[in-house]
Amino acid sequence: MIEINKKEIKNLYKIDLLAELHITKTRLSFFQKKYNCSLEEFEKKINENTDKENFENWDDLMEWKAYEKSSQEIKEKLEEIKNENYTLTG
């Protein structure tokens, strides 16, 4: 039988979150470069342009927003770990 301590579990979870955050940041950077603006600016452009609907832009907006939300959630989890605000279950 092996022993796994709380610190090892915490560190593994933190590494997993950091990997997810890296992927998320890469996708966010892709959209910022693709449209050469921030999410807020892009959303404003789409909402102002009512002449012709561009489905690719709308799809990108939804995906961009999802990655932004995911990034924020991951950062919050990392902050909770940093502040030792967690419990181990199971």
C-alpha positions as CSV (number, residue, x, y, z in Angstrom):
1,M,0.0,0.0,0.0
2,I,1.2,3.5,-0.8
3,E,0.6,6.7,1.1
4,I,-0.5,9.8,-0.6
5,N,-0.6,12.9,1.5
6,K,-2.8,16.0,1.3
7,K,0.0,18.2,-0.1
8,E,0.6,15.8,-3.0
9,I,-3.0,15.7,-3.9
10,K,-3.2,19.5,-3.7
11,N,-0.1,19.9,-5.9
12,L,-1.5,17.5,-8.5
13,Y,-4.8,19.3,-8.7
14,K,-3.0,22.6,-8.9
15,I,-0.9,21.4,-11.8
16,D,-4.0,20.1,-13.6
17,L,-5.7,23.5,-13.1
18,L,-2.6,25.3,-14.4
19,A,-2.6,23.1,-17.5
20,E,-6.3,23.9,-18.1
21,L,-5.6,27.6,-17.7
22,H,-2.8,27.5,-20.2
23,I,-5.1,25.9,-22.8
24,T,-7.8,28.4,-22.0
25,K,-5.4,31.4,-22.3
26,T,-4.1,30.0,-25.6
27,R,-7.7,30.0,-27.0
28,L,-8.4,33.5,-25.6
29,S,-5.2,34.8,-27.2
30,F,-6.2,33.2,-30.5
31,F,-9.5,35.1,-30.6
32,Q,-7.9,38.4,-29.6
33,K,-5.4,38.0,-32.4
34,K,-8.0,36.8,-34.9
35,Y,-10.3,39.8,-34.4
36,N,-7.6,42.3,-33.1
37,C,-9.7,43.4,-30.2
38,S,-11.0,42.4,-26.8
39,L,-14.0,40.3,-26.1
40,E,-16.0,43.3,-25.1
41,E,-15.1,45.2,-28.2
42,F,-15.9,42.2,-30.4
43,E,-19.3,41.7,-28.8
44,K,-20.1,45.4,-29.3
45,K,-19.1,45.2,-33.0
46,I,-21.4,42.2,-33.5
47,N,-24.3,43.7,-31.7
48,E,-24.0,47.0,-33.7
49,N,-23.7,45.2,-37.1
50,T,-27.3,44.3,-37.8
51,D,-26.9,44.5,-41.6
52,K,-25.9,40.9,-42.2
53,E,-25.6,38.1,-39.7
54,N,-22.2,36.4,-39.7
55,F,-22.6,33.0,-38.1
56,E,-18.9,32.4,-37.8
57,N,-18.6,35.6,-35.7
58,W,-21.5,34.5,-33.5
59,D,-20.0,31.1,-33.0
60,D,-16.7,32.6,-32.1
61,L,-18.3,35.0,-29.7
62,M,-20.0,32.1,-27.9
63,E,-16.8,30.1,-27.7
64,W,-14.8,33.2,-26.7
65,K,-17.2,33.9,-23.9
66,A,-17.1,30.3,-22.7
67,Y,-13.3,30.3,-22.6
68,E,-13.4,33.6,-20.7
69,K,-15.8,32.2,-18.1
70,S,-13.7,29.0,-17.8
71,S,-10.6,31.1,-17.3
72,Q,-12.2,33.0,-14.5
73,E,-13.5,29.8,-12.8
74,I,-10.0,28.2,-13.0
75,K,-8.4,31.4,-11.5
76,E,-10.9,31.3,-8.6
77,K,-10.1,27.6,-7.9
78,L,-6.4,28.4,-7.9
79,E,-7.0,31.3,-5.5
80,E,-9.0,28.9,-3.2
81,I,-6.1,26.5,-3.2
82,K,-3.6,29.3,-2.5
83,N,-5.7,30.4,0.5
84,E,-5.9,26.7,1.7
85,N,-9.7,26.9,1.4
86,Y,-10.5,23.3,0.4
87,T,-11.3,19.9,1.7
88,L,-10.4,16.4,0.5
89,T,-13.3,14.0,0.1
90,G,-13.8,10.4,-0.8
